[in-house]
Amino acid sequence: MNQMSPEAHAVSMTKSAAARVQVLAKAEGNESLMLRLAVSGGGCSGFSYGFSLDADQTSDDHVYQFHGVKLVIDEASLDLLKGAEIDYVDDLMAASFRINNPNATSTCGCGTSFSA
């Protein structure tokens, strides 16, 4: 596990996203749950984002802390997420986590898949 200092963050998370993770973790009855972000092959644009709450870390995980919440990203996914910002948006269209990824050359209409 690689614990990252604030100046070494390859990604960022907004206060809105951190607040949503806290609400979800509390609803699960485990306020120490972390948000896991992973990238996998597939989706309509080539890669897709996956979010889950996780209590466990593996040896290839990078762990970041933002606004009292831990974000976990595996080594392989991190290469595709460097410089990305994780946000949570609740608007008329949907309530969801959103990724502002500077590595994405195109994204699908729903924002859950991208190509790099």
Secondary structure, DSSP 8 states (H G I E B T S, - for coil): -EE--GGG-SSEE-HHHHHHHHHHHHHTT-TT-EEEEEEEE-STTSEEEEEEEES---TTEEEEEETTEEEEEEHHHHHHHTT-EEEEEESSS-EEEEEE-TT-SEE-TTSSEEE-
